[in-house]
Amino acid sequence: MADTTRILARYVVNARPEDIPEAVVHEAKRCLLHWIGCSVGGSREESVACALAAVGELSGPGQASVLGRKEKLDITLAAFINGISADVLSFSDTHPQTLIHPGGVIGSAALALAERTPASGADFLNAFVLGYEVACRVGLSIYPWHYARGWHITGTAGIFGATAAAGKLLGLDEKHMVWALGIASTQAAGLREMFGSMCKNLHIGRAAQNGLSSALLAGKGFTSSNHSLEAPRGFAHVLGEKPNFDAITDGLGRTFEILRNTYKPFPCGVVIHPIIEGCIKLASPNRLAARDIQRIKLRCNPLVIELTGKRTPATTLEAKLSVYHSAAAALLAGRMTEGEYSPSSISNAEVLALRDKVVVTVDEKIREDETHVAIELNGGETLSCHVDHVIGSSGKPMTDQDIEQKFRGLTEPLLPKARVNQFIDTCRNMTRIDDAAVLARLAALD
Amino acid sequence: MADTTRILARYVVNARPEDIPEAVVHEAKRCLLHWIGCSVGGSREESVACALAAVGELSGPGQASVLGRKEKLDITLAAFINGISADVLSFSDTHPQTLIHPGGVIGSAALALAERTPASGADFLNAFVLGYEVACRVGLSIYPWHYARGWHITGTAGIFGATAAAGKLLGLDEKHMVWALGIASTQAAGLREMFGSMCKNLHIGRAAQNGLSSALLAGKGFTSSNHSLEAPRGFAHVLGEKPNFDAITDGLGRTFEILRNTYKPFPCGVVIHPIIEGCIKLASPNRLAARDIQRIKLRCNPLVIELTGKRTPATTLEAKLSVYHSAAAALLAGRMTEGEYSPSSISNAEVLALRDKVVVTVDEKIREDETHVAIELNGGETLSCHVDHVIGSSGKPMTDQDIEQKFRGLTEPLLPKARVNQFIDTCRNMTRIDDAAVLARLAALD
């Protein structure tokens, strides 16, 4: 379409908080609470520590908070680090239609900016919703070819969302929002080859940082193409194949992608979730040991092997993308938490023995939120279970209470309990608070 | 190839200054002098001013110089700004086999780092040569498909060179150099759609900045894939098609891509150069006016239209990528300097009239450094000229004196003349100086 970028930019520029339906506001609050929980929970991981060691000393004025930690950084570096911590536990929210994890990218850019450029809670939520909308619509225009080619779509499409949210908070007009999206488009990056290494987290951090920077640059008159999305050598044709531009512009302001957002009950690659749920269901009443089991047979969607086919993971990051480790560890523990991805679990002899008994069969007819698990016992008996819609999927969403529970589990080890309660209250009342930056201060250490 | 990334990393880690042939050292000095001339000459352009206005206040410790200016910035932001200024005049050096402009990307990363982490002149030149080698070999593995698809290869392949040079100066070992190249690979970005806007300059700045940052991150243990170049979902397969990995590894340490480097005599897209030379040749003895001319007929390589087919450029950046403006302005002025791309030239009535008389015919049999120019006069006469190898091309390289002359033209309006002489001397003696950072201080204002 000749003016896709401009139509999208115009929508973002004109959308007002009062135009957002109540259900969308509610989902945005859930998404925000959930993202910050993930960033706080991930704030002590090695990816975060390495990144801080490498670039922390290059920070400008410490105007923005590092979630879950004491450091203060300049707004672009805070966006970078908070983006890394959002992703590091592989516990993010997911837009299932594109496999984008939008919360951390958009939130990290917007919140860091809000610490320098004040915004009301209502304006902040509006910018967050618009960022989500932009990232997912750009993603939809190029999915699934883009992802299959090897792009990490949370990085490549996510940067547009970070830019839109930051640009909205900066009050960019249409001309400058078009440029901001263009500056973002030409920095879109991230390869799926990096899954299992810290660079997977880097993608989210850089998308947040460069997205924020794109909005700042455009705000000072830095120019780009006016047709970055749709031009023959623009984003969608170079990083996609036969892009669907209608997905970007149809129903803008009437439908909201954030209403399709889902949240992970388990801290690992989302395509493994049905298998974990099935294994936990079978483990709970049966108390199985590796020596009782001859084989674990999994029938699942082809993406499971494509994305999480690592047979012998050596690190936590790799284990979170290993269906073999995940099935074995979930079956033995009867649950799936950070502990089941710890170094001691990854090197546990019983987990290793069971991991080798996992056999995966892919079946195109099985959906991504579905699986069949069959456990063949040495005695000849078979235990089996069909997961039709996994917990946390669109078919069986996590409740507000589930998300608050997850937030508490992630933050209580690091923040005082009173602070956790205050944070949850503030998030609930987001549309009525004067200064969105309070979220950042509550989620950081003094 | 199974270990392309590791082979390349190992070469960079092990290569010593004394392994570099004398001719390569000589070319590296030319390239360095030339790049810094371009950055100083471009330091007052609008792209640089906008970028500084947007991100200058976010700078950390001012350890590094902004070439041609007074500001001091942290090393990553200095790399960013010096990369932008390197490109802004479209006057860069070119590796003709890939169309990469390597000097500014690699130099901006390496020089900013050298202001914080001291390096001798010999070590700096070695790192610069290795960075050049890495960028161009990565580029060769995916050219021409990659460029034709719409990627700005100076950004996408350039970041590998910036990373290699910075990683070498940091003294990374093989394991960490592999990671550094991986971190670079997953940030490679830049769309040709941006040509004609400030984002073209941004690509060089970000490649320098993110390349430097990749080396810093790897140095602190930030991990990436060990097979970022060659893996099925790694850089070359995602951003290329049927990549040629031999181009990366064959002859490492025996052949040097920098020996193929070329320098532009005119401040615009390199594919227009033969046409400009032809027009100047015909203009000089003939003193033509627009009213004398019926038509300017150009026969040239198809890339001329693909890259510089803008009929009605409105800005300096657009005019530098317009064969129509360039031919008309060169013919009228009898020369091609910044003045012929100034706003007054772009809106000059005689230039506009003549621009509309330019007719381009593409011919696949004509090389990129060749053209036929025919000027049909109103009297019926035709003046014509064949440029076989344009000035500055491999077939007719710029001499040391030409490059020094160009450097003087770019820097003398901004730096004291004594400083310019001192800089040229220092560059000549580069292998004997103790501290490479002196280059940055000489090329900046106090």
Contacts between the chains, C-beta under 8 A, distances in Angstrom:
chain1	res1	chain2	res2	distance
A	46	B	221	7.8
A	47	B	222	7.1
A	50	B	217	6.8
A	50	B	220	4.9
A	50	B	221	5.0
A	50	B	222	4.3
A	51	B	217	6.5
A	51	B	220	7.8
A	51	B	222	6.3
A	53	B	220	4.3
A	53	B	221	7.8
A	54	B	213	7.5
A	54	B	216	4.5
A	54	B	217	4.5
A	54	B	219	6.8
A	54	B	220	4.1
A	54	B	222	6.3
A	55	B	76	7.3
A	55	B	213	6.5
A	55	B	216	6.4
A	55	B	217	7.3
A	57	B	60	6.9
A	57	B	61	7.4
A	58	B	60	4.1
A	58	B	61	7.3
A	58	B	74	4.5
A	58	B	75	6.7
A	58	B	76	5.6
A	59	B	60	5.0
A	60	B	57	6.9
A	60	B	58	4.1
A	60	B	59	5.0
A	60	B	60	5.1
A	60	B	74	7.2
A	61	B	57	7.4
A	61	B	58	7.3
A	74	B	58	4.5
A	74	B	60	7.2
A	75	B	58	6.7
A	76	B	55	7.3
A	76	B	58	5.6
A	149	B	233	8.0
A	149	B	238	5.8
A	150	B	232	7.5
A	150	B	233	3.4
A	150	B	234	7.6
A	150	B	237	6.7
A	150	B	238	4.0
A	151	B	238	6.6
A	152	B	186	7.8
A	155	B	186	8.0
A	182	B	194	7.2
A	182	B	197	7.3
A	182	B	199	6.5
A	183	B	199	5.9
A	183	B	202	6.7
A	185	B	191	6.5
A	185	B	193	8.0
A	186	B	152	7.8
A	186	B	189	6.3
A	186	B	190	5.6
A	186	B	191	4.7
A	186	B	193	7.5
A	186	B	194	5.0
A	186	B	199	5.0
A	186	B	202	6.9
A	186	B	203	6.7
A	187	B	189	4.9
A	187	B	190	7.9
A	187	B	202	7.8
A	187	B	206	6.3
A	188	B	189	6.1
A	189	B	186	6.2
A	189	B	187	4.9
A	189	B	188	6.1
A	189	B	189	4.4
A	190	B	186	5.7
A	190	B	187	7.9
A	191	B	185	6.5
A	191	B	186	4.7
A	191	B	225	7.9
A	191	B	228	7.3
A	191	B	233	6.2
A	191	B	234	6.3
A	191	B	235	6.5
A	191	B	238	5.8
A	192	B	233	4.7
A	193	B	185	8.0
A	193	B	186	7.5
A	193	B	225	4.9
A	193	B	227	7.1
A	193	B	228	6.3
A	193	B	231	4.6
A	193	B	232	7.8
A	193	B	233	4.4
A	193	B	234	4.4
A	193	B	235	7.8
A	193	B	238	7.8
A	194	B	182	7.2
A	194	B	186	5.1
A	194	B	224	5.9
A	194	B	225	5.5
A	194	B	228	7.6
A	196	B	225	7.6
A	197	B	182	7.3
A	197	B	223	4.5
A	197	B	224	4.9
A	197	B	225	5.5
A	198	B	222	5.1
A	198	B	223	4.6
A	198	B	224	7.0
A	199	B	182	6.5
A	199	B	183	5.9
A	199	B	186	5.0
A	199	B	222	7.8
A	199	B	223	7.2
A	199	B	224	4.4
A	199	B	225	7.0
A	202	B	183	6.8
A	202	B	186	6.9
A	202	B	187	7.8
A	202	B	217	7.7
A	202	B	222	7.4
A	203	B	186	6.7
A	206	B	187	6.3
A	206	B	210	7.7
A	210	B	206	7.7
A	213	B	54	7.5
A	213	B	55	6.5
A	216	B	54	4.5
A	216	B	55	6.4
A	217	B	50	6.8
A	217	B	51	6.5
A	217	B	54	4.5
A	217	B	55	7.3
A	217	B	202	7.7
A	219	B	54	6.7
A	220	B	50	4.9
A	220	B	51	7.8
A	220	B	53	4.2
A	220	B	54	4.1
A	221	B	46	7.8
A	221	B	50	5.0
A	221	B	53	7.8
A	222	B	47	7.1
A	222	B	50	4.3
A	222	B	51	6.3
A	222	B	54	6.3
A	222	B	198	5.1
A	222	B	199	7.8
A	222	B	202	7.4
A	223	B	197	4.6
A	223	B	198	4.6
A	223	B	199	7.2
A	224	B	194	6.0
A	224	B	197	4.9
A	224	B	198	7.0
A	224	B	199	4.4
A	225	B	191	7.9
A	225	B	193	4.9
A	225	B	194	5.5
A	225	B	196	7.6
A	225	B	197	5.5
A	225	B	199	7.0
A	227	B	193	7.1
A	228	B	191	7.3
A	228	B	193	6.2
A	228	B	194	7.6
A	231	B	193	4.6
A	232	B	150	7.4
A	232	B	193	7.8
A	233	B	149	7.9
A	233	B	150	3.4
A	233	B	191	6.2
A	233	B	192	4.7
A	233	B	193	4.4
A	234	B	150	7.5
A	234	B	191	6.3
A	234	B	193	4.3
A	235	B	191	6.5
A	235	B	193	7.8
A	237	B	150	6.7
A	238	B	149	5.8
A	238	B	150	4.0
A	238	B	151	6.6
A	238	B	191	5.8
A	238	B	193	7.8
